[in-house]
Amino acid sequence: MTPIDIPTIERQARALRAQEIQRLQGLFAERLRLYALLLGNSTLSLLSLVAATLRPAFSWNPQQASGKTGPALGVRLNRLARRLFAWNPQAQRHC
C-alpha cells in the first residue's frame, strides 16, 4: 500500500484554490467594469438632459427679442399715474 502524500495534496489544493480565486477576481473585475460603464453612460445622459433643460434659462437674451427698447418701468408707471390723475371727463365734451 502506498502512503498518502499529504504535502503534494496540499500543494495541489492550494494551486486549485489560487486558480479559483483568480477566476472569481476576473469575474468581479469584468462585472465592475460593466457597472462602471453603465453608470458612466447613465450619468452622461442625465447631464445632457439637465443641460438641455437648463439651456433656455441661461441663453435667454432680452436684447435679441426686440431691436427697439421701450421706456423703463419707472417711466411707464409715471406715465400711467399721470394719465389716471389727469383724466377730465368734461374736457372732452364739445356741447
PyMOL commands that set and color helices and strands:
alter all, ss='L'
color gray80, all
select helices_A, chain A and resi 6-59+62-65+73-85
alter helices_A, ss='H'
color red, helices_A
deselect
rebuild
show_as cartoon
